[in-house]
Structure formats: C-alpha cells, structure tokens
C-alpha cells in the first residue's frame, strides 16, 4: 500500500476518539492520517503512525540531524559505495 504524500489532518473531540480508538489508530497507521484530539475545543494531544513519531523523535536530536545532513550532502557529491562494500565494513575482521 502506498503512503499518501500529504496526510489528512482531522480534529476530533477526545470523547469521540475514545469511543472509536481502534478505528482512529487503524486509520493513522494504514492511511497515514493525523488526528488532533480536542477537549472543549482545545487541542491537547495527537495520534499518528509510529513510524512518523519515530522520525520526529530522531530529528529532535541535533547530532543525528547533523549526521543526516552530512550524509545527504555526501550523497549529492556522489560519495557513495555499494551495499556489498558497506556490509564488508560492518563485518568483524577475522583473526589470523
């Protein structure tokens, strides 16, 4: 299933989310939809797919964000290697 490029954002009362929690979570996961939960019309929480949450949390770490940027810049300069070369670097060196 393809991920939608622009996720739908829904604002719903927290009471409605509680009643339909299974459906809300399934839609967030399968359809890449976001849900803003409101109490008395005030946004208090959100529901989104775990992959999106993990991506968000990773980008909150400045050192990781810097490493991602450096890697992308190296890629743009053509500084790449094959998967086999990369895997060879990861394998422990055998003792002879």
Backbone atoms as SQL, in Angstrom:
CREATE TABLE atoms (id INTEGER PRIMARY KEY, chain TEXT, resi INTEGER, resn TEXT, atom TEXT, x REAL, y REAL, z REAL);
INSERT INTO atoms VALUES
  (1, 'A', 1, 'UNK', 'N', 0.842, -1.174, 0.000),
  (2, 'A', 1, 'UNK', 'CA', 0.000, 0.000, 0.000),
  (3, 'A', 1, 'UNK', 'C', 0.892, 1.244, 0.000),
  (4, 'A', 2, 'UNK', 'N', 0.605, 2.153, -0.874),
  (5, 'A', 2, 'UNK', 'CA', 1.396, 3.386, -0.976),
  (6, 'A', 2, 'UNK', 'C', 0.995, 4.359, 0.121),
  (7, 'A', 3, 'UNK', 'N', 1.970, 5.078, 0.628),
  (8, 'A', 3, 'UNK', 'CA', 1.719, 6.081, 1.652),
  (9, 'A', 3, 'UNK', 'C', 1.286, 7.368, 0.971),
  (10, 'A', 4, 'UNK', 'N', 0.240, 7.989, 1.494),
  (11, 'A', 4, 'UNK', 'CA', -0.233, 9.254, 0.939),
  (12, 'A', 4, 'UNK', 'C', 0.822, 10.327, 1.173),
  (13, 'A', 5, 'UNK', 'N', 1.136, 11.143, 0.137),
  (14, 'A', 5, 'UNK', 'CA', 2.165, 12.164, 0.305),
  (15, 'A', 5, 'UNK', 'C', 1.763, 13.264, 1.277),
  (16, 'A', 6, 'UNK', 'N', 0.512, 13.670, 1.276),
  (17, 'A', 6, 'UNK', 'CA', 0.032, 14.720, 2.174),
  (18, 'A', 6, 'UNK', 'C', -1.043, 14.127, 3.073),
  (19, 'A', 7, 'UNK', 'N', -0.675, 13.806, 4.311),
  (20, 'A', 7, 'UNK', 'CA', -1.650, 13.158, 5.193),
  (21, 'A', 7, 'UNK', 'C', -2.802, 14.094, 5.546),
  (22, 'A', 8, 'UNK', 'N', -3.952, 13.484, 5.722),
  (23, 'A', 8, 'UNK', 'CA', -5.128, 14.234, 6.173),
  (24, 'A', 8, 'UNK', 'C', -4.972, 14.498, 7.662),
  (25, 'A', 9, 'UNK', 'N', -5.353, 15.680, 8.074),
  (26, 'A', 9, 'UNK', 'CA', -5.329, 16.042, 9.491),
  (27, 'A', 9, 'UNK', 'C', -6.778, 16.232, 9.931),
  (28, 'A', 10, 'UNK', 'N', -7.157, 15.461, 10.959),
  (29, 'A', 10, 'UNK', 'CA', -8.525, 15.519, 11.470),
  (30, 'A', 10, 'UNK', 'C', -8.491, 16.049, 12.893),
  (31, 'A', 11, 'UNK', 'N', -9.428, 16.909, 13.212),
  (32, 'A', 11, 'UNK', 'CA', -9.581, 17.412, 14.579),
  (33, 'A', 11, 'UNK', 'C', -10.851, 16.774, 15.129),
  (34, 'A', 12, 'UNK', 'N', -10.701, 16.024, 16.220),
  (35, 'A', 12, 'UNK', 'CA', -11.870, 15.354, 16.790),
  (36, 'A', 12, 'UNK', 'C', -11.871, 15.503, 18.310),
  (37, 'A', 13, 'UNK', 'N', -13.080, 15.514, 18.890),
  (38, 'A', 13, 'UNK', 'CA', -13.170, 15.568, 20.354),
  (39, 'A', 13, 'UNK', 'C', -12.557, 14.299, 20.963),
  (40, 'A', 14, 'UNK', 'N', -11.912, 14.445, 22.092),
  (41, 'A', 14, 'UNK', 'CA', -11.263, 13.307, 22.726),
  (42, 'A', 14, 'UNK', 'C', -12.286, 12.229, 23.096),
  (43, 'A', 15, 'UNK', 'N', -13.515, 12.614, 23.398),
  (44, 'A', 15, 'UNK', 'CA', -14.548, 11.623, 23.727),
  (45, 'A', 15, 'UNK', 'C', -14.874, 10.760, 22.521),
  (46, 'A', 16, 'UNK', 'N', -14.918, 11.362, 21.338),
  (47, 'A', 16, 'UNK', 'CA', -15.179, 10.601, 20.113),
  (48, 'A', 16, 'UNK', 'C', -13.993, 9.673, 19.809),
  (49, 'A', 17, 'UNK', 'N', -12.780, 10.163, 20.047),
  (50, 'A', 17, 'UNK', 'CA', -11.591, 9.335, 19.826),
  (51, 'A', 17, 'UNK', 'C', -11.597, 8.136, 20.755),
  (52, 'A', 18, 'UNK', 'N', -12.005, 8.355, 22.004),
  (53, 'A', 18, 'UNK', 'CA', -12.041, 7.263, 22.977),
  (54, 'A', 18, 'UNK', 'C', -13.024, 6.183, 22.535),
  (55, 'A', 19, 'UNK', 'N', -14.176, 6.600, 22.063),
  (56, 'A', 19, 'UNK', 'CA', -15.197, 5.645, 21.625),
  (57, 'A', 19, 'UNK', 'C', -14.734, 4.879, 20.386),
  (58, 'A', 20, 'UNK', 'N', -14.019, 5.546, 19.490),
  (59, 'A', 20, 'UNK', 'CA', -13.593, 4.953, 18.219),
  (60, 'A', 20, 'UNK', 'C', -12.082, 4.735, 18.150),
  (61, 'A', 21, 'UNK', 'N', -11.442, 4.475, 19.284),
  (62, 'A', 21, 'UNK', 'CA', -9.984, 4.418, 19.327),
  (63, 'A', 21, 'UNK', 'C', -9.396, 3.414, 18.336),
  (64, 'A', 22, 'UNK', 'N', -9.967, 2.225, 18.240),
  (65, 'A', 22, 'UNK', 'CA', -9.451, 1.219, 17.304),
  (66, 'A', 22, 'UNK', 'C', -9.459, 1.717, 15.875),
  (67, 'A', 23, 'UNK', 'N', -10.554, 2.327, 15.459),
  (68, 'A', 23, 'UNK', 'CA', -10.666, 2.851, 14.099),
  (69, 'A', 23, 'UNK', 'C', -9.710, 4.013, 13.867),
  (70, 'A', 24, 'UNK', 'N', -9.581, 4.896, 14.839),
  (71, 'A', 24, 'UNK', 'CA', -8.683, 6.051, 14.707),
  (72, 'A', 24, 'UNK', 'C', -7.241, 5.581, 14.547),
  (73, 'A', 25, 'UNK', 'N', -6.823, 4.640, 15.388),
  (74, 'A', 25, 'UNK', 'CA', -5.455, 4.124, 15.323),
  (75, 'A', 25, 'UNK', 'C', -5.213, 3.399, 13.999),
  (76, 'A', 26, 'UNK', 'N', -6.171, 2.615, 13.568),
  (77, 'A', 26, 'UNK', 'CA', -6.037, 1.891, 12.293),
  (78, 'A', 26, 'UNK', 'C', -5.889, 2.878, 11.127),
  (79, 'A', 27, 'UNK', 'N', -6.679, 3.932, 11.123),
  (80, 'A', 27, 'UNK', 'CA', -6.581, 4.940, 10.048),
  (81, 'A', 27, 'UNK', 'C', -5.250, 5.671, 10.096),
  (82, 'A', 28, 'UNK', 'N', -4.763, 5.967, 11.301),
  (83, 'A', 28, 'UNK', 'CA', -3.461, 6.626, 11.427),
  (84, 'A', 28, 'UNK', 'C', -2.365, 5.729, 10.864),
  (85, 'A', 29, 'UNK', 'N', -2.440, 4.446, 11.169),
  (86, 'A', 29, 'UNK', 'CA', -1.412, 3.504, 10.732),
  (87, 'A', 29, 'UNK', 'C', -1.518, 3.182, 9.237),
  (88, 'A', 30, 'UNK', 'N', -2.685, 2.817, 8.781),
  (89, 'A', 30, 'UNK', 'CA', -2.842, 2.356, 7.391),
  (90, 'A', 30, 'UNK', 'C', -2.938, 3.486, 6.375),
  (91, 'A', 31, 'UNK', 'N', -3.578, 4.579, 6.739),
  (92, 'A', 31, 'UNK', 'CA', -3.831, 5.661, 5.781),
  (93, 'A', 31, 'UNK', 'C', -2.931, 6.869, 5.979),
  (94, 'A', 32, 'UNK', 'N', -2.023, 6.788, 6.935),
  (95, 'A', 32, 'UNK', 'CA', -1.120, 7.904, 7.229),
  (96, 'A', 32, 'UNK', 'C', -1.909, 9.177, 7.548),
  (97, 'A', 33, 'UNK', 'N', -2.954, 9.029, 8.360),
  (98, 'A', 33, 'UNK', 'CA', -3.767, 10.177, 8.769),
  (99, 'A', 33, 'UNK', 'C', -3.319, 10.642, 10.148),
  (100, 'A', 34, 'UNK', 'N', -3.460, 11.929, 10.416),
  (101, 'A', 34, 'UNK', 'CA', -3.143, 12.508, 11.719),
  (102, 'A', 34, 'UNK', 'C', -4.452, 12.905, 12.395),
  (103, 'A', 35, 'UNK', 'N', -4.488, 12.725, 13.705),
  (104, 'A', 35, 'UNK', 'CA', -5.665, 13.106, 14.470),
  (105, 'A', 35, 'UNK', 'C', -5.238, 14.023, 15.614),
  (106, 'A', 36, 'UNK', 'N', -5.862, 15.188, 15.676),
  (107, 'A', 36, 'UNK', 'CA', -5.659, 16.120, 16.780),
  (108, 'A', 36, 'UNK', 'C', -6.855, 15.952, 17.704),
  (109, 'A', 37, 'UNK', 'N', -6.569, 15.580, 18.942),
  (110, 'A', 37, 'UNK', 'CA', -7.639, 15.355, 19.909),
  (111, 'A', 37, 'UNK', 'C', -7.870, 16.635, 20.688),
  (112, 'A', 38, 'UNK', 'N', -9.145, 17.011, 20.790),
  (113, 'A', 38, 'UNK', 'CA', -9.501, 18.265, 21.454),
  (114, 'A', 38, 'UNK', 'C', -10.375, 18.016, 22.673),
  (115, 'A', 39, 'UNK', 'N', -10.186, 18.829, 23.686),
  (116, 'A', 39, 'UNK', 'CA', -11.059, 18.830, 24.862),
  (117, 'A', 39, 'UNK', 'C', -11.608, 20.232, 24.991),
  (118, 'A', 40, 'UNK', 'N', -12.907, 20.346, 24.912),
  (119, 'A', 40, 'UNK', 'CA', -13.578, 21.654, 24.945),
  (120, 'A', 40, 'UNK', 'C', -13.047, 22.572, 23.840),
  (121, 'A', 41, 'UNK', 'N', -12.739, 21.976, 22.684),
  (122, 'A', 41, 'UNK', 'CA', -12.266, 22.748, 21.533),
  (123, 'A', 41, 'UNK', 'C', -10.797, 23.111, 21.573),
  (124, 'A', 42, 'UNK', 'N', -10.079, 22.672, 22.611),
  (125, 'A', 42, 'UNK', 'CA', -8.652, 22.994, 22.759),
  (126, 'A', 42, 'UNK', 'C', -7.833, 21.753, 22.393),
  (127, 'A', 43, 'UNK', 'N', -6.892, 21.883, 21.453),
  (128, 'A', 43, 'UNK', 'CA', -6.064, 20.734, 21.094),
  (129, 'A', 43, 'UNK', 'C', -5.167, 20.318, 22.269),
  (130, 'A', 44, 'UNK', 'N', -5.212, 19.020, 22.617),
  (131, 'A', 44, 'UNK', 'CA', -4.430, 18.561, 23.771),
  (132, 'A', 44, 'UNK', 'C', -3.493, 17.395, 23.451),
  (133, 'A', 45, 'UNK', 'N', -3.743, 16.675, 22.365),
  (134, 'A', 45, 'UNK', 'CA', -2.901, 15.524, 22.039),
  (135, 'A', 45, 'UNK', 'C', -3.080, 15.187, 20.563),
  (136, 'A', 46, 'UNK', 'N', -2.210, 14.301, 20.093),
  (137, 'A', 46, 'UNK', 'CA', -2.294, 13.879, 18.698),
  (138, 'A', 46, 'UNK', 'C', -2.055, 12.392, 18.564),
  (139, 'A', 47, 'UNK', 'N', -2.580, 11.833, 17.479),
  (140, 'A', 47, 'UNK', 'CA', -2.364, 10.426, 17.148),
  (141, 'A', 47, 'UNK', 'C', -1.805, 10.371, 15.735),
  (142, 'A', 48, 'UNK', 'N', -0.687, 9.642, 15.585),
  (143, 'A', 48, 'UNK', 'CA', -0.080, 9.450, 14.275),
  (144, 'A', 48, 'UNK', 'C', 0.598, 8.096, 14.258),
  (145, 'A', 49, 'UNK', 'N', 0.963, 7.635, 13.081),
  (146, 'A', 49, 'UNK', 'CA', 1.616, 6.349, 12.920),
  (147, 'A', 49, 'UNK', 'C', 2.951, 6.339, 13.650),
  (148, 'A', 50, 'UNK', 'N', 3.340, 5.194, 14.187),
  (149, 'A', 50, 'UNK', 'CA', 4.563, 5.093, 14.975),
  (150, 'A', 50, 'UNK', 'C', 5.804, 5.440, 14.160),
  (151, 'A', 51, 'UNK', 'N', 5.829, 5.094, 12.880),
  (152, 'A', 51, 'UNK', 'CA', 6.996, 5.414, 12.045),
  (153, 'A', 51, 'UNK', 'C', 7.189, 6.931, 11.961),
  (154, 'A', 52, 'UNK', 'N', 6.097, 7.666, 11.838),
  (155, 'A', 52, 'UNK', 'CA', 6.185, 9.126, 11.789),
  (156, 'A', 52, 'UNK', 'C', 6.662, 9.685, 13.129),
  (157, 'A', 53, 'UNK', 'N', 6.183, 9.105, 14.218),
  (158, 'A', 53, 'UNK', 'CA', 6.613, 9.557, 15.537),
  (159, 'A', 53, 'UNK', 'C', 8.104, 9.286, 15.744),
  (160, 'A', 54, 'UNK', 'N', 8.563, 8.102, 15.341),
  (161, 'A', 54, 'UNK', 'CA', 9.984, 7.786, 15.476),
  (162, 'A', 54, 'UNK', 'C', 10.840, 8.741, 14.646),
  (163, 'A', 55, 'UNK', 'N', 10.392, 9.035, 13.425),
  (164, 'A', 55, 'UNK', 'CA', 11.118, 10.001, 12.588),
  (165, 'A', 55, 'UNK', 'C', 11.203, 11.352, 13.280),
  (166, 'A', 56, 'UNK', 'N', 10.100, 11.784, 13.843),
  (167, 'A', 56, 'UNK', 'CA', 10.072, 13.072, 14.535),
  (168, 'A', 56, 'UNK', 'C', 11.030, 13.074, 15.723),
  (169, 'A', 57, 'UNK', 'N', 10.997, 12.025, 16.519),
  (170, 'A', 57, 'UNK', 'CA', 11.854, 11.962, 17.699),
  (171, 'A', 57, 'UNK', 'C', 13.329, 11.922, 17.328),
  (172, 'A', 58, 'UNK', 'N', 13.663, 11.208, 16.269),
  (173, 'A', 58, 'UNK', 'CA', 15.061, 11.148, 15.828),
  (174, 'A', 58, 'UNK', 'C', 15.565, 12.526, 15.409),
  (175, 'A', 59, 'UNK', 'N', 14.709, 13.293, 14.750),
  (176, 'A', 59, 'UNK', 'CA', 15.125, 14.606, 14.273),
  (177, 'A', 59, 'UNK', 'C', 15.230, 15.641, 15.396),
  (178, 'A', 60, 'UNK', 'N', 14.763, 15.279, 16.591),
  (179, 'A', 60, 'UNK', 'CA', 14.889, 16.190, 17.725),
  (180, 'A', 60, 'UNK', 'C', 16.305, 16.175, 18.301),
  (181, 'A', 61, 'UNK', 'N', 17.088, 15.160, 17.932),
  (182, 'A', 61, 'UNK', 'CA', 18.465, 15.064, 18.402),
  (183, 'A', 61, 'UNK', 'C', 19.353, 15.844, 17.440),
  (184, 'A', 62, 'UNK', 'N', 19.940, 16.940, 17.862),
  (185, 'A', 62, 'UNK', 'CA', 20.743, 17.772, 16.963),
  (186, 'A', 62, 'UNK', 'C', 21.893, 17.021, 16.305),
  (187, 'A', 63, 'UNK', 'N', 22.566, 16.128, 17.058),
  (188, 'A', 63, 'UNK', 'CA', 23.693, 15.413, 16.470),
  (189, 'A', 63, 'UNK', 'C', 23.247, 14.462, 15.360),
  (190, 'A', 64, 'UNK', 'N', 22.074, 13.860, 15.514),
  (191, 'A', 64, 'UNK', 'CA', 21.566, 12.973, 14.475),
  (192, 'A', 64, 'UNK', 'C', 21.138, 13.779, 13.250),
  (193, 'A', 65, 'UNK', 'N', 20.508, 14.917, 13.485),
  (194, 'A', 65, 'UNK', 'CA', 20.093, 15.783, 12.385),
  (195, 'A', 65, 'UNK', 'C', 21.319, 16.231, 11.572),
  (196, 'A', 66, 'UNK', 'N', 22.404, 16.569, 12.263),
  (197, 'A', 66, 'UNK', 'CA', 23.637, 16.985, 11.600),
  (198, 'A', 66, 'UNK', 'C', 24.220, 15.830, 10.775),
  (199, 'A', 67, 'UNK', 'N', 24.189, 14.625, 11.345),
  (200, 'A', 67, 'UNK', 'CA', 24.712, 13.452, 10.638),
  (201, 'A', 67, 'UNK', 'C', 23.884, 13.153, 9.388),
  (202, 'A', 68, 'UNK', 'N', 22.587, 13.284, 9.474),
  (203, 'A', 68, 'UNK', 'CA', 21.718, 13.062, 8.310),
  (204, 'A', 68, 'UNK', 'C', 22.044, 14.082, 7.226),
  (205, 'A', 69, 'UNK', 'N', 22.212, 15.348, 7.619),
  (206, 'A', 69, 'UNK', 'CA', 22.537, 16.394, 6.642),
  (207, 'A', 69, 'UNK', 'C', 23.865, 16.115, 5.960),
  (208, 'A', 70, 'UNK', 'N', 24.898, 15.729, 6.741),
  (209, 'A', 70, 'UNK', 'CA', 26.209, 15.431, 6.170),
  (210, 'A', 70, 'UNK', 'C', 26.130, 14.258, 5.190),
  (211, 'A', 71, 'UNK', 'N', 25.380, 13.243, 5.559),
  (212, 'A', 71, 'UNK', 'CA', 25.221, 12.084, 4.681),
  (213, 'A', 71, 'UNK', 'C', 24.543, 12.451, 3.374),
  (214, 'A', 72, 'UNK', 'N', 23.521, 13.296, 3.455),
  (215, 'A', 72, 'UNK', 'CA', 22.828, 13.717, 2.240),
  (216, 'A', 72, 'UNK', 'C', 23.734, 14.565, 1.357),
  (217, 'A', 73, 'UNK', 'N', 24.542, 15.434, 1.970),
  (218, 'A', 73, 'UNK', 'CA', 25.478, 16.255, 1.196),
  (219, 'A', 73, 'UNK', 'C', 26.519, 15.371, 0.504),
  (220, 'A', 74, 'UNK', 'N', 27.006, 14.353, 1.191),
  (221, 'A', 74, 'UNK', 'CA', 27.968, 13.422, 0.583),
  (222, 'A', 74, 'UNK', 'C', 27.313, 12.678, -0.581),
  (223, 'A', 75, 'UNK', 'N', 26.078, 12.300, -0.402),
  (224, 'A', 75, 'UNK', 'CA', 25.341, 11.625, -1.483),
  (225, 'A', 75, 'UNK', 'C', 25.215, 12.542, -2.703),
  (226, 'A', 76, 'UNK', 'N', 24.903, 13.801, -2.476),
  (227, 'A', 76, 'UNK', 'CA', 24.769, 14.751, -3.579),
  (228, 'A', 76, 'UNK', 'C', 26.092, 14.955, -4.314),
  (229, 'A', 77, 'UNK', 'N', 27.222, 14.826, -3.608),
  (230, 'A', 77, 'UNK', 'CA', 28.535, 14.948, -4.245),
  (231, 'A', 77, 'UNK', 'C', 28.952, 13.652, -4.947),
  (232, 'A', 78, 'UNK', 'N', 28.136, 12.627, -4.837),
  (233, 'A', 78, 'UNK', 'CA', 28.449, 11.363, -5.487),
  (234, 'A', 78, 'UNK', 'C', 29.342, 10.456, -4.659),
  (235, 'A', 79, 'UNK', 'N', 29.500, 10.773, -3.386),
  (236, 'A', 79, 'UNK', 'CA', 30.335, 9.965, -2.498),
  (237, 'A', 79, 'UNK', 'C', 29.500, 8.816, -1.943),
  (238, 'A', 80, 'UNK', 'N', 29.363, 7.780, -2.747),
  (239, 'A', 80, 'UNK', 'CA', 28.564, 6.632, -2.346),
  (240, 'A', 80, 'UNK', 'C', 29.395, 5.362, -2.464),
  (241, 'A', 81, 'UNK', 'N', 28.873, 4.271, -1.919),
  (242, 'A', 81, 'UNK', 'CA', 29.514, 2.967, -2.073),
  (243, 'A', 81, 'UNK', 'C', 28.413, 1.925, -2.224),
  (244, 'A', 82, 'UNK', 'N', 28.786, 0.774, -2.739),
  (245, 'A', 82, 'UNK', 'CA', 27.802, -0.276, -2.940),
  (246, 'A', 82, 'UNK', 'C', 27.390, -0.868, -1.596),
  (247, 'A', 83, 'UNK', 'N', 26.265, -1.558, -1.605),
  (248, 'A', 83, 'UNK', 'CA', 25.804, -2.217, -0.387),
  (249, 'A', 83, 'UNK', 'C', 26.807, -3.264, 0.067),
  (250, 'A', 84, 'UNK', 'N', 27.410, -3.999, -0.877),
  (251, 'A', 84, 'UNK', 'CA', 28.397, -5.018, -0.516),
  (252, 'A', 84, 'UNK', 'C', 29.605, -4.390, 0.168),
  (253, 'A', 85, 'UNK', 'N', 30.057, -3.248, -0.325),
  (254, 'A', 85, 'UNK', 'CA', 31.199, -2.571, 0.297),
  (255, 'A', 85, 'UNK', 'C', 30.849, -2.123, 1.714),
  (256, 'A', 86, 'UNK', 'N', 29.648, -1.624, 1.886),
  (257, 'A', 86, 'UNK', 'CA', 29.204, -1.193, 3.207),
  (258, 'A', 86, 'UNK', 'C', 29.117, -2.376, 4.168),
  (259, 'A', 87, 'UNK', 'N', 28.531, -3.484, 3.698),
  (260, 'A', 87, 'UNK', 'CA', 28.405, -4.665, 4.550),
  (261, 'A', 87, 'UNK', 'C', 29.773, -5.230, 4.930),
  (262, 'A', 88, 'UNK', 'N', 30.726, -5.139, 4.007),
  (263, 'A', 88, 'UNK', 'CA', 32.074, -5.608, 4.299),
  (264, 'A', 88, 'UNK', 'C', 32.677, -4.800, 5.449),
  (265, 'A', 89, 'UNK', 'N', 32.394, -3.511, 5.488),
  (266, 'A', 89, 'UNK', 'CA', 32.892, -2.663, 6.571),
  (267, 'A', 89, 'UNK', 'C', 32.285, -3.058, 7.923),
  (268, 'A', 90, 'UNK', 'N', 31.059, -3.550, 7.904),
  (269, 'A', 90, 'UNK', 'CA', 30.378, -3.899, 9.142),
  (270, 'A', 90, 'UNK', 'C', 30.809, -5.248, 9.706),
  (271, 'A', 91, 'UNK', 'N', 31.261, -6.145, 8.845),
  (272, 'A', 91, 'UNK', 'CA', 31.648, -7.483, 9.290),
  (273, 'A', 91, 'UNK', 'C', 32.893, -7.407, 10.163),
  (274, 'A', 92, 'UNK', 'N', 32.890, -8.162, 11.247),
  (275, 'A', 92, 'UNK', 'CA', 34.085, -8.160, 12.093),
  (276, 'A', 92, 'UNK', 'C', 35.269, -8.811, 11.349),
  (277, 'A', 93, 'UNK', 'N', 36.421, -8.251, 11.571),
  (278, 'A', 93, 'UNK', 'CA', 37.612, -8.799, 10.924),
  (279, 'A', 93, 'UNK', 'C', 38.000, -10.083, 11.633),
  (280, 'A', 94, 'UNK', 'N', 38.276, -11.119, 10.857),
  (281, 'A', 94, 'UNK', 'CA', 38.659, -12.400, 11.458),
  (282, 'A', 94, 'UNK', 'C', 40.116, -12.353, 11.861),
  (283, 'A', 95, 'UNK', 'N', 40.435, -13.034, 12.968),
  (284, 'A', 95, 'UNK', 'CA', 41.806, -13.100, 13.465),
  (285, 'A', 95, 'UNK', 'C', 42.538, -14.226, 12.757),
  (286, 'A', 96, 'UNK', 'N', 43.740, -13.948, 12.279),
  (287, 'A', 96, 'UNK', 'CA', 44.526, -14.980, 11.589),
  (288, 'A', 96, 'UNK', 'C', 45.775, -15.296, 12.350);
